[in-house]
Amino acid sequence: MKSKILAIDDDHSSLELVKSALEQEGVEILGASDPHEGLALFQTEQPEVVLLDLMMPKMNGIELLKKITVTVGGRREDRTVVIMLTAFGTVETAVEAMKAGAYDYLTKPIQVSELRLVVERALEHVGMRAEIRRLRRALDAKYGFESIIGRSKCLIAVLDLAGRAAQSTSTVLVRGETGTGKELLAKAIHFNSPRKEGPFVTINCSAIPKDLLESELFGHVKGSFTGAVVHKTGKVEAAHRGTLFLDEIGDMALELQVKLLRLIQHGEVEKIGAAEPIKVDVRIIAATHRNLRAMIEDQSFREDLYYRLSVIPLELPPLRERPDDIPELVRIFFERGREKHGRPNLQLPETLMSYFDEHRWPGNVRELENVIERIIVLSDGDLVRSADLPASLRVEPDRKNLLQLKLPPEGISLEAVERELILTALRKFDWNQSRAAQYLDLTRKTLIYRMEKFGLRREENEGGARTSQK
């Protein structure tokens, strides 16, 4: 199938240049000199790459860019990338275009070699996205990998390996910090495996007292010990022809590790008090947040069991190593939480995202989900404010790094710093006082007072520009 490239530019000579520069086998070049015509072509042809002129009559490039890159529901369209073309190349317009969803930015007159290189990279980028979608579809199931939210490369690599591991019968060892989703990944492996019709049985080795764990795992016969008044089927036997998930395997006592090793090696389980072992067909997935190699060194974990468990090792990355996934996680958890708690009108301003981005998330995805639910339950009104965030997200030392202040040895005026911060916020939002106040976590009245205090007026600071807006 041919790749499609759509050029939208009211300059006919520029359109012809793009067509001649990019025309090659396997690529179809479409052109439009009118923005409305270009939008219609985009909607019918769905090209992989759009080359879009910034300055056009009827509709400027930024407006058209937003129409192209935003689909129903406000989600970014990921099947198309947009490259902006303009003779008015400034940092401000470039930043505005990138924020609106542009992939790259070129200035006129167009250099053919640069154009070809950028378009080639754009097509590769679209191809990578398509491959991720293909991978997601291949892993989809009722309890499949699509329930693990994120598109970061490190997570996709783990999901890819897990998808291949699902088709085998080998043991899997999932390692990751608390809250990274180890059980969720184990379920995805099971429900995408040939054993998906069989049971998925979970046992948390750290949640059950050591003297009871053996009975829970392997079962017992009536009368085998005081209190054994009935026969008990263990978790291993209950998982016959399915998957047994051993969570926090690092907390299992050494004497039980020996019995687990026998299960893996011979497919047999000995109930407490039974005369003969019984055969079971179980696939084992184990998980831990501990460093099992270090435990082998101090002889608290068996080396032979470790190698039996880690035929296919999987390492789930902590959330701090997946910063690009945080906005998507916040959005999804916020939508779910609003529906769960009946707060459809509650809004989370984009200006608060920096708090989520800067937090280290020691509890990982589980902590993030709990924080979002707390915010939804406790927030007053229909707009979340910084005061509604838990104290752990509002720690100022984490945010000061964003300022990258360089303090002079001779000292500094605190009022000068405050004035500069307010001026920077006003410029950031084009002197919109309400948005600047929200960004600085001030009331608009307080902001106006401080603007008057420091003599901050738009016409004096922006070379005769119009006065500030509400």
C-alpha positions in Angstrom: 0.0 0.0 0.0 1.3 3.5 -0.9 2.2 6.0 1.7 0.2 9.2 1.3 1.6 12.7 1.8 -0.7 15.7 1.7 0.7 19.2 1.1 -1.6 22.2 1.9 -0.2 25.6 0.8 -1.7 28.6 -1.0 1.6 29.0 -2.8 1.3 27.0 -6.0 5.1 27.0 -6.7 5.7 25.6 -3.2 3.2 22.8 -3.9 5.0 21.9 -7.1 8.3 21.9 -5.3 7.1 19.5 -2.7 5.5 17.2 -5.3 8.7 17.0 -7.4 11.0 16.6 -4.3 9.0 13.8 -2.7 7.6 11.9 -5.7 8.9 8.4 -5.7 7.8 4.8 -6.0 5.5 3.8 -3.1 4.5 7.4 -2.3 1.4 9.3 -3.4 1.5 13.1 -3.2 -1.7 15.0 -2.7 -2.0 18.8 -2.9 -4.4 21.5 -1.9 -4.1 25.3 -2.2 -7.1 26.1 -0.1 -7.2 25.1 3.7 -10.8 24.0 3.6 -10.1 21.8 0.5 -7.0 20.5 2.3 -9.1 19.6 5.4 -11.6 17.7 3.2 -8.8 15.8 1.5 -7.3 14.9 4.9 -10.6 13.5 6.1 -11.2 11.4 3.0 -7.6 10.2 2.3 -6.1 10.0 5.8 -2.5 10.6 4.8 0.4 9.5 6.9 2.2 12.9 6.6 0.7 16.4 6.2 2.9 19.4 5.0 1.1 22.5 6.2 1.8 26.1 5.4 1.5 28.4 8.5 0.3 31.6 6.7 -2.8 31.1 4.6 -6.0 33.1 3.9 -9.4 31.9 5.3 -7.7 29.7 7.9 -4.2 29.9 9.3 -2.0 26.9 9.7 -2.3 26.6 13.5 -6.1 26.5 13.3 -6.0 23.9 10.6 -3.3 21.9 12.5 -5.6 21.7 15.5 -8.5 20.5 13.3 -6.3 17.8 11.8 -4.6 16.6 15.0 -7.6 16.5 17.4 -10.2 13.9 16.9 -13.6 13.3 18.6 -13.2 13.3 22.3 -10.1 15.4 22.3 -7.6 12.7 21.7 -4.6 13.2 19.5 -4.7 11.4 16.2 -1.7 9.2 16.0 -2.0 7.9 12.5 -0.8 11.2 10.9 2.1 13.6 11.6 2.1 17.2 10.6 5.1 19.2 9.4 4.7 23.0 9.4 6.1 25.2 6.6 6.5 28.9 6.9 8.5 31.9 5.8 8.0 33.4 9.2 10.2 31.1 11.2 10.3 32.4 14.8 10.8 30.5 18.1 7.3 31.6 19.2 5.5 30.2 16.2 7.6 27.0 16.3 6.7 26.4 20.0 3.0 27.2 19.3 3.0 24.7 16.4 4.7 21.9 18.4 2.3 22.4 21.3 -0.6 22.2 18.9 0.6 18.8 17.8 3.1 19.4 14.9 5.8 16.8 14.4 8.4 19.2 13.0 8.9 22.7 11.6 10.6 23.9 8.4 11.2 27.4 7.1 10.9 28.6 3.5 12.5 28.7 1.1 12.4 24.9 1.4 15.7 23.0 1.1 14.9 19.9 -0.8 17.5 17.7 1.0 16.1 18.8 4.4 12.5 18.3 3.3 13.3 14.7 2.1 15.1 13.9 5.4 12.3 15.2 7.6 9.6 13.5 5.6 11.5 10.2 5.7 11.8 10.4 9.5 8.1 11.3 9.7 7.1 8.2 7.7 9.4 6.1 10.0 7.7 7.6 13.0 4.2 6.8 11.6 5.4 3.3 10.9 6.6 2.8 14.5 3.2 3.9 15.8 1.5 1.5 13.4 3.7 -1.3 14.7 2.8 -0.5 18.3 -0.9 -0.6 17.4 -0.4 -3.9 15.6 1.3 -5.3 18.8 -1.5 -4.1 20.9 -4.1 -5.8 18.7 -2.1 -9.0 18.7 -2.0 -9.0 22.5 -5.7 -8.0 23.0 -7.9 -10.2 25.1 -10.5 -9.8 27.9 -7.8 -9.5 30.5 -5.1 -8.7 28.0 -2.1 -6.4 27.7 -4.2 -3.5 26.5 -5.2 -3.0 30.2 -1.6 -2.1 31.0 -1.6 1.6 30.2 1.4 3.3 28.6 3.3 3.7 25.3 6.9 4.2 26.6 9.5 2.2 24.8 10.6 0.4 28.0 7.1 -0.7 28.7 6.4 -1.8 25.2 9.5 -3.9 25.2 8.3 -5.7 28.3 4.9 -6.3 26.8 6.4 -7.6 23.6 8.5 -10.1 25.5 5.5 -11.0 27.7 3.3 -11.6 24.6 5.8 -14.1 23.3 6.3 -15.7 26.7 2.5 -16.2 26.9 2.6 -18.8 24.1 5.0 -21.0 25.9 4.7 -23.2 29.0 7.9 -21.9 30.6 8.1 -20.4 34.1 8.1 -16.6 34.2 9.7 -14.4 36.9 8.3 -10.9 37.0 10.3 -8.4 39.0 9.3 -4.8 39.8 8.7 -2.3 42.5 5.5 -2.3 44.5 2.6 -0.9 42.5 4.1 -1.4 39.0 1.4 -4.0 38.0 3.1 -7.4 38.4 -0.2 -9.2 38.9 -1.8 -7.4 36.0 1.0 -8.5 33.8 0.7 -12.1 35.1 -3.0 -12.1 34.3 -2.3 -10.8 30.8 0.2 -13.6 30.1 -2.3 -16.2 31.3 -5.3 -14.9 29.4 -3.2 -14.7 26.2 -1.9 -18.2 26.5 -3.2 -21.6 25.5 -4.2 -22.1 29.1 -6.6 -19.1 29.1 -9.6 -21.5 29.5 -8.0 -22.9 32.7 -8.0 -21.3 36.1 -5.7 -18.4 37.2 -4.9 -18.9 40.8 -3.1 -16.3 43.0 -1.4 -16.7 46.3 0.5 -13.9 48.1 3.5 -15.5 49.9 3.9 -12.5 52.1 0.3 -12.3 53.2 0.0 -15.8 54.7 1.8 -16.8 57.9 4.7 -19.2 57.2 3.1 -22.1 59.2 -0.1 -21.8 57.1 1.5 -21.2 53.7 2.3 -24.9 53.1 -1.3 -26.0 53.6 -2.6 -23.1 51.4 -0.2 -24.1 48.6 -0.2 -27.9 48.7 -3.3 -28.7 50.8 -3.7 -31.3 53.5 -5.6 -34.5 54.4 -8.1 -34.8 57.2 -6.4 -35.5 60.5 -2.9 -34.7 59.3 -2.5 -32.1 62.1 -4.5 -30.5 64.9 -7.4 -28.5 63.3 -7.3 -30.4 60.0 -10.9 -31.6 60.3 -11.5 -31.8 56.6 -9.6 -32.5 53.4 -8.2 -29.3 51.9 -7.4 -28.7 48.2 -4.3 -26.5 47.9 -3.8 -23.6 45.5 -1.5 -25.7 43.3 -4.0 -28.4 42.7 -6.8 -25.8 42.2 -4.6 -24.3 39.3 -4.5 -27.7 37.4 -4.3 -27.0 33.7 -4.1 -23.3 34.4 -1.6 -20.8 35.9 -0.4 -20.4 39.4 0.7 -16.9 40.3 3.1 -16.8 43.3 3.2 -13.2 44.3 6.2 -12.0 46.5 8.0 -15.3 46.1 11.0 -13.8 47.9 9.1 -14.1 51.2 8.7 -17.9 50.9 10.5 -19.9 53.6 13.5 -22.1 52.5 11.8 -25.3 53.5 8.8 -24.5 51.2 11.2 -23.5 48.4 12.4 -27.1 48.3 8.8 -28.4 47.8 8.2 -25.8 45.1 11.3 -26.9 43.3 10.0 -30.5 43.3 6.7 -29.2 41.8 8.5 -27.5 39.0 10.9 -30.4 38.3 8.5 -33.3 38.5 5.0 -31.8 38.3 4.1 -33.4 41.6 2.6 -32.0 44.8 2.6 -33.6 48.3 -0.3 -32.8 50.5 0.4 -32.6 54.2 -0.3 -36.0 55.6 -0.8 -37.7 52.2 0.9 -41.1 51.5 1.5 -40.4 47.8 2.2 -37.3 45.7 -0.3 -36.3 43.0 0.4 -35.2 39.5 -0.6 -31.7 38.5 -0.2 -29.7 35.3 0.5 -26.1 36.3 2.3 -23.2 34.6 4.0 -21.0 37.3 4.4 -17.3 37.1 6.3 -15.8 40.1 6.7 -12.1 41.1 8.8 -10.2 43.6 10.0 -6.7 44.4 13.1 -8.1 46.1 16.6 -8.7 44.7 16.7 -12.5 44.5 20.3 -12.5 43.5 21.3 -10.7 46.7 19.1 -13.2 48.6 21.0 -16.1 47.0 24.2 -14.5 48.3 23.0 -14.4 51.9 21.4 -17.9 51.5 17.8 -16.8 52.1 16.8 -17.9 48.6 17.7 -21.1 46.7 19.9 -20.6 43.7 18.5 -23.7 41.9 14.9 -22.5 42.4 15.8 -19.0 41.1 17.0 -20.5 37.8 14.0 -22.7 37.6 11.7 -19.7 38.1 13.5 -17.2 35.8 13.4 -19.1 32.5 11.8 -16.0 31.2 12.6 -13.0 33.4 10.5 -9.8 33.0 11.4 -6.5 34.6 8.5 -4.0 34.9 9.9 -0.4 34.9 8.9 2.0 37.7 6.7 4.9 36.8 9.6 7.4 37.3 11.3 5.7 34.3 8.1 6.2 32.2 7.5 10.0 32.5 5.9 10.1 29.0 3.1 7.8 30.3 2.1 9.9 33.3 -0.3 12.3 31.4 -2.1 9.4 29.8 -2.4 7.6 33.1 -3.7 10.8 34.8 -6.3 11.3 32.1 -7.6 7.7 32.1 -7.7 7.4 36.0 -9.4 10.9 36.2 -12.0 9.8 33.7 -12.6 6.6 35.5 -12.8 8.3 38.8 -15.2 10.9 37.7 -17.6 8.2 36.5 -17.1 6.1 39.6 -17.9 8.9 42.0 -20.5 10.7 39.9 -18.5 13.9 39.2 -18.8 14.4 35.4 -18.2 18.2 35.6 -15.0 18.1 37.6 -12.0 19.4 35.6 -8.3 18.9 36.1 -6.4 22.0 34.7 -3.4 21.4 32.5 -1.5 23.8 34.7 -1.4 21.2 37.5 0.2 18.5 35.4 3.7 19.7 36.4 3.0 18.5 39.9 2.3 15.0 38.6 5.3 15.1 36.3 7.8 16.1 39.0 6.7 13.6 41.7 8.9 10.5 42.0 5.9 8.1 42.6 7.5 5.6 45.0 4.2 3.7 44.9 4.2 3.7 41.1 1.0 3.3 39.1 -1.0 2.2 42.2 0.0 5.3 44.1 -1.0 7.5 41.1 -4.4 5.9 40.8 -5.0 6.3 44.5 -4.0 10.0 44.4 -6.3 10.7 41.5 -9.2 9.0 43.4 -8.5 11.1 46.5 -8.4 14.3 44.5 -11.8 13.5 42.9 -13.4 12.6 46.2 -12.1 15.6 48.2 -12.1 18.4 45.7 -14.7 21.2 46.2 -16.4 22.8 43.2 -15.9 21.8 39.6 -12.2 22.8 39.2 -9.3 21.0 40.9 -6.8 23.5 42.5 -3.3 22.9 43.7 -4.6 23.0 47.3 -6.7 19.9 46.5 -3.5 17.9 45.7 -2.0 15.8 48.5 0.9 17.4 50.3 3.4 14.9 48.8 2.7 16.4 45.4 3.0 20.0 46.5 6.5 19.8 48.0 8.2 23.0 46.8 11.8 21.6 46.6 10.7 19.3 43.7 9.3 22.3 41.8 12.2 24.7 42.3 14.4 22.7 39.9 12.0 23.9 37.1 13.3 27.5 37.7 17.0 26.6 37.3 17.9 29.7 39.3 21.6 30.8 39.4 22.1 32.8 42.5 24.8 35.5 42.2 27.5 35.6 45.0 26.7 39.2 45.8 23.1 38.4 46.7 19.7 38.9 45.1 16.5 40.8 45.7 13.5 38.6 46.6 11.1 41.3 45.2 13.0 41.3 41.9 12.6 37.5 41.7 8.9 37.8 42.5 8.4 40.5 39.9 10.2 38.4 37.2 8.1 35.3 38.0 4.9 37.3 37.7 6.0 38.9 34.5 7.1 35.5 33.1 3.7 34.0 33.9 1.8 36.9 32.3 3.9 36.6 29.1 3.3 32.8 29.1 -0.4 33.3 28.9 -0.4 36.4 26.7 -1.2 38.7 29.7 -4.4 36.8 30.5 -4.6 37.6 34.2 -7.0 34.8 35.1 -4.8 32.1 33.6 -1.6 33.6 35.0 -3.2 33.8 38.5 -4.2 30.1 38.3 -0.8 29.1 37.1 0.8 31.0 40.1 -1.8 29.6 42.5 -3.0 33.1 43.3 -6.4 34.8 43.2 -6.9 37.2 40.3 -7.3 40.0 42.8 -4.0 39.2 44.5 -2.3 39.0 41.1 -3.6 42.5 40.1 -2.4 43.9 43.5 1.1 42.6 42.9 1.1 43.8 39.3 0.3 47.3 40.6 2.9 47.0 43.3 5.6 46.2 40.7 4.2 48.5 38.0 3.6 45.7 35.6 1.6 46.9 32.6 1.5 45.2 29.2 2.0 48.4 27.2 5.2 49.2 29.1 6.6 45.7 29.0 5.7 44.6 25.5 6.5 47.6 23.5 3.1 49.3 23.2 0.9 46.1 23.1 -2.7 46.2 24.2 -3.7 46.1 27.9 -4.1 42.8 29.8 -7.1 40.7 29.4 -9.3 38.9 32.0 
